[in-house]
C-alpha cells in the first residue's frame, strides 16, 4: 500500500515566532523558513519536528501551500515529491519543472476571471489607501498574476475584516461566485474560483492512482480552505487550536 500525505505548510508544519507558545524562550525551536534576506521567520516546535520525521519515514509528502515559488524555495525541508503552490494555481513535478498539463488548463481558464479580479482589486486598493497600515499586492508567480493579498501592520484579522465587509463580501464578482475570499490571521486573499487546493490535489490523486494499484491518502491543514482538499483524502490531520480545528468545534 503506497501512502501519500498532502501537507499544508504554514501554521501546520511550522509558523512565525509569535505563534509559538513559548516564543523565543523555547530552546527546542528549529528554523524552517526564512525571509528573502535570509532572516529566519518560521519555526517548528518539538512536536512539529517529530511529526516531520514520522511522516518522512513512511509517506510520500506532497506540500500543498499558498506560498509562491520563491517563498517555497526558502523552506528548509527536503521535499521530494510534486509540489502544489499558490493555493493550487501551480503544480511542480519532482524535478521542480512546471506541470504543463495543469498549467495549460489554468492558462485556458484564467482569462475569464482576470478582469474580474482586477475590478475587485481596484476597489480594494482605493479603500486601503484611505487608511494607514494596509499592505496590498497582486501575487505574480511564473510570470502570471494569480490573486491578491491584503495584510495589515497590526498582524490580526480585526482590521482586515473592515475591508472584507466594506468592499469584498458585497462585490458582484464575489456574490456571483467568480471570485472567493479567504481570511486567516494576517492574510486576506481574493482568488478566482478556479484557483484552489482541492482541484490540484484531486488532479494529483488521480495521477497517483494510475501509478499505484493500492493507495492510501492523508490530508493535513490548519485553514478552512484546506478542508476541501483534506476531504478528498482517506484520513485528515488537523493541528490543535487552528482555524479549522475551531471551525469543527473541537475547541
N, C-alpha and C positions, 0 to 999 in steps of 0.2 A: 504493500500500500504506500503510494507516494503522498507525502504530506506537504502542503503549501500553507503559509500564513501571509495574508495581505495585511501589511502593518503600517498604520499611520505613524508618523514620527513625532512631531512637536506635541507636547503635553501627553504623549503616550509612552514614548521611549526615552524622552528627555524633555527638559523645559528650562526657561530662564531662571536665574538665581532667585528672583523674588518669589517664584512659585515653589521653591524648595522649602520644606517645612523648617529646617534649621538654617537656611540661608548659607552664608559664607562660613558659619560656625560648624558646618558638617564636614568633618575631615575625610569622609569616605566618598565625597562627590568626585566624579570624573567628568572632564570636559568632553562634550560630544559634538559641538559645532561652534563655529566662530564667525565673527563679522568679516567683511571684506578686507579690513586692515589686519586681520589675524587675532583680534581681541576675542577671547572666549566669551560666549554669550548663552550657551545652552549646556546643561549638565544632567548627568544621570545619577540618581540616587543608588544606594547599595542594592536595593530591591530591583531597580531597573537594570542594573548591571547583571544581576543574577538572571533576570528574565532574558536578556540578550544571549547570555552564554547557554541557557537552557534551549532557547529556540534554535540557536546556531548548531546544536548537536543533532537535531532531528528534523528540522524543517528546511524547505527551500523558502527563503524570506524575500518577499516582494514588497518594497516600500511603496506606499500609496500616500502621496503627500501634496500639500498645497504649495510647497517650495518650487521655485523655478530651477532651471539647470544650474545656475551659478550658486544659489543657496544650497542646493543638494550637494554640489561638489565640496562644500565646506563642512559636510557632515563626516565625522571621523569614525566611520564604521565600514567594514569590508563587505558591502553588498555584492552579490554575485549573480543574482537573477535579473529579470526585467525590472524596470522602474516606471512608476506612474507619477508624473509631475503635473504641476499647475492644476490641481483639483481634477485631473483626468483629461486635460487637453492634450497632453503629450505622453507617449509611451516610448521608452528607450529599450532596446534589446540588450542582451547580455554583454555585447561589445560596446554598449553605450552609443549606438547609432540609432537614429530615429526609425521607429516602426513605420515604414512607408504606407502600408495598407491603412493603418489607423490614421496617420496624418493626412493622407489623401482624402479620407472620408470627412475629417474635420474641415479641411480646406474647401470641400464642396458645400458643406452645410453652413459654415461660419458667416459668409457674406450676408445671409438673410437676417442676421442678428447684429451685425457690426454697427450699422447706423442707429439702431435702437439703443445699443449700449452707449454710443456717443451722445445721443439725445439725453439720456438719463444723466450721463456724466457731466454734461454742460450745466445742468441744473444743480448737481451736487457741488461742483466747484464754485458756482456762483454763491451758493449758500455758505459754504465753508470759508470763502474769502471775506465774509462779513464778520467773522469771529476769529479769535486767536487760538492757536494750538492745534488746529486740524492739519493733517498731512494726507494729501490725496495723490494717488498716482495710478496710471493705467499700466498693467503688467504686460510688458513686451518681452517675449522669450522666443528664441529660434526665429527671430525677425517677424513675429506675428503678435498683434495686440489681442490678448485673450479676455481680460476682465479688469475691473477696477477695485482698488483697495483704499479704505479710509482708516486712518489711525488718529489718535489724539495724545497729546503730551501727558495727560493725566493717567494714561495707561489702563483705564477701565471702560466698561460698557456704557456708563451713565451718560456721558456727553455724546457718545456716538448714537445713542438712541434718539437724540434730538433730530439729527439729520435723517435717521431712519424713518422716524414718524412724520417729519415735516415734508420730506421730498420723496424718499424711495418707496415706502409702502403704498403710497397713493398714486404712484406714477402709472399711466396707462400700460406701459410695456411690462410692468410688474404684474398688474392686475390681469392682463390677458395671457400671462404665463410665458411670454417670450424670454423674460429675464427673471432671475430669482436672487434673493439676498441671503447672506449668511453672516451672523454675528456671534463671535466667541471671543471673550476678553477684549483686548485692544485691537480687534481686527474685524472690520465690517467690509464685506465684499459684495459686489454686484456682478453677476455672471450670466452669460447666455445659457439657456436651459440645456443645450447640448453638451456643455462642459460640466461633467460630474464624475465623481469617482466610481459610482455604480456601473455606468456604461463601460468604463475602461476595465474594471475588474471582471465584468461579465465576458468581455472580449478575451481576456487572458484565460479565464477559467475554461472557456470553450476550446481555446488552443491547447491548454494543458490536458484536457480530456482526450484529445486526439493523440497525445504523446504517451499517456499512461492509462492502461486499462482499468486500474483501480486508483481512485484519487480521493483524498480527504482534505477539506479546506477549512482554514480558520481565518477569522477576520478580527482585527484589533483596532480600536479607535476611541477617542475621547469626546468627539463632537457629534452634534445632531446630524450633520451632513455625512458622517461616517456610517451611520446606521443603515442606509440603503445598501451599501456595498457589503457590510457585515452580514446583512440579511440574506445575501446570496450564498454565504458560506455554511458549512455544516455546523460550525461552532463559532461563538463570539466571545471576545475577551474585552472587558471594559475596565479601565483604571478607576479606582475609587475616587470619589469627590470631584468628578469631572462633569462637564455639561451633560453628556449623555447619561452618565450614572444618575444624576439628579433628575433628568427628564423621565427616566424609567422608574422613578420613585424608590430607588434603593436608599436614598438619603433620608 
